[in-house]
Amino acid sequence: MAAHRKPRQRSLGGQTARTAFTLALAGAATATAFDGVGQAEPNLTPAQVKAKVAKLYQEAEEATEKYNGAQEKATAAEQRLESLRDEAARKEEKLNTARDALGSMAAAQYRSTGLDPAVQLALSDDPDRYLDGAAFAERAGDRQSAAVTQVRRQLREIEQLRGAARVELTSLKTRQAELKAHKKTITGKLDAARRLLDQLTVTERPRIGGGTSGGTASGRASRSSTDGRGGLQAPSTAGAQAPNSRAAEAVSYAYSKLGSPYVWGATGPNAFDCSGLVLASYRSAGVSLPRTTYAQIGAGQRVSRSELLPGDLVFFYSGITHVGLYIGDGQMIHAPNPSAPVRVAPIDEMPFAGATRVV
């Protein structure tokens, strides 16, 4: 058999090389266009970069909340599936015990008068045939009839549980597909924002970060915590103004987490996303909150902006995609985005959408 010889490759030169280079550039441009933001957008001012990055972070946060919701539903489906499987296993154990008892009864009967047809059907490996033969049970003795009926009922219950488990498994796979899609969206938006920030100089980047803290004492607390000098306790004024001790405890917890990094999907204790921070703050006070901003806004009593007290949850954007913990004086503690840690910020820095008091 003739050996296969690798065809000789022609070198690229002259016009051929220029054409290949042009095609490569066109392909790269097309690829970056699909990412939503080109890898190198020339002549963007810092203000333009800031606006684009803010928009990307908002879109990433919206996808993050959808991810959190899908994660919550996937976890619930997984728990239900596990519970159904456990219940089916327990019922199968009972079924085996019942069939063993029926087998002993059948053996005793066979030694004396022969095996009753109803018992034969109950011990059969073909449940459908057994279920169709219920008429035989009526001709069996009272004790055998009760045993056969019990086995038939257990078989039906097990099949119902298996059907419910199949439904939950389908639901779980759907949620897992949603998680994968949302994760892809989040990472795509964050990567696009990162590429934009890479275009800025070292001195320009701090001005693009997630909001300002102003010149207040709270702002200084946020910066000092960000510098790594540890968390701070909530000022006594914030605790005193809180409507109750649980709200005050939530505010205190949020203060202790100043400087913690933003990580999408995180609920602490060392990193948070926006809804994860308020969830963890109230969890520390013994109050259970839903996971997502969409659900958190409905978790308590709605209050107007003029009625805000420390501990209230404040929400932003028309899609209710961001949340912070109000601490008084027009300020909140929130987890802004990957460019900034947990910090104090004015509630005016984002479009206000509503507020709720959870305790």
Disulfide bonds with the S-S distance in Angstrom:
none
